[in-house]
Amino acid sequence: MILATWNINSIRARLERLLAWLASAQPDVVCLQEIKTTEAKFPTAELATAGYRCAVLGQPTYNGVAILARGEIANVAAGLGEHLRDDQARLLGADVLGVRVLNVYFPNGQEVGSKAFEYKLQWMLALRQYLDARLRPEQPVLLCGDFNVAIDDLDVAHPMQWAASVLCCPPVRGALENIRAWGFTDIFRQHNPEGHIYSWWDYRQLGFPRNDGLRLDHLLASAPLASRCRWARVDREQRKGEKPSDHAPVMCEFADL
């Protein structure tokens, strides 16, 4: 199984790019974030023509996540349930090819000390509580998406510049470590231990041409799944050309699925 996670930054603005990429990359499962549309306006018909079924959790203008798969998508569940009740479309879970896939779009947090920052930390704690309540590390579980957190300084081109930001500061890294401690392996780092491979580059100040980026898009797998991962990479080509997202897809392959 080839799986990808991609913050598409508006599926309606980048549908042609997505369809072309699906045809060339041929992933079996795709987790999209920031679709920025409702279920009713999601391009389900176009994706069905491309060979993909869809599960969607959308909202107008902001946020939104979707899971695309060539096969069956079962047991779809949206949101963090009783652990955090809000109206932001940030988590969608489903069973795909025997794997529990959790597609997540973490809050950005805006500024350290702001209400948005406190919400980010609250959301991350609620995710850990969700995992504890609903899943077990012995299951094949994949937590993937745009985490809006760089795990460590190997994920940042200029660590000192970002050290105090909502993407890298100690409280958010600590909150992410609490999630990882549930029983996850960072399978991208497992296959790219040298680091300094990024998935997001700012549109401003020539971020991409200068490779001034951060790895914010992650693939975290439970032990039964991590052992099956053959490779993981960033498809940098999708950050090039006209009207790209500011994120590139992060891809991996699992054996025997």
PyMOL commands that set and color helices and strands:
alter all, ss='L'
color gray80, all
select helices_A, chain A and resi 15-25+44-49+81-83+115-134+153-155+159-162+170-180+187-191+223-226+236-239
alter helices_A, ss='H'
color red, helices_A
select strands_A, chain A and resi 2-7+29-33+53-57+65-69+74-78+91-96+99-105+141-146+184-186+200-201+213-214+217-222+229-234+250-254
alter strands_A, ss='S'
color yellow, strands_A
deselect
rebuild
show_as cartoon
